[in-house]
Amino acid sequence: QVQLVESGGGVVQPGGSLRLSCAASGSKFSIYLMAWYRQAPGKQRELVAAITSGGTTNYADSVKGRFTISRDNAKNTVYLQMNSLTPEDTAVYYCTVIMSPRAYWGQGTQVTVSS
């Protein structure tokens, strides 16, 4: 059974940093695309960053230059380093793994950027 568990969220001041982690279990995740999405109150879930099995990354324009996605295949873990956070980054952040035709999701972790 595939399980994804996010951690690392919290409350941070504008300009601060957080590092999210997503620990995966139940499969060999190194061969799959993994990604982070976020959903702010009243808004649709949106892609933040994605990373292929080969390490190629893709970012939403709103986070380019501030966020970095990475993965440790030996640990079945994907990370999201978030720097220069702004209140607009406040959302629940979700980890996902794309195992076509299915996508599996974690339960989400809350990130709040507030002074």
Secondary structure, DSSP 4 states (H G I P E B T S, - for coil): --EEEEE--EEE-TT--EEEEEEEESS-GGGSEEEEEEE-TTS--EEEEEE-TT--EEE-TTTTTTEEEEEEGGGTEEEEEE-S--GGG-EEEEEEEEETTEEEE---EEEEE--
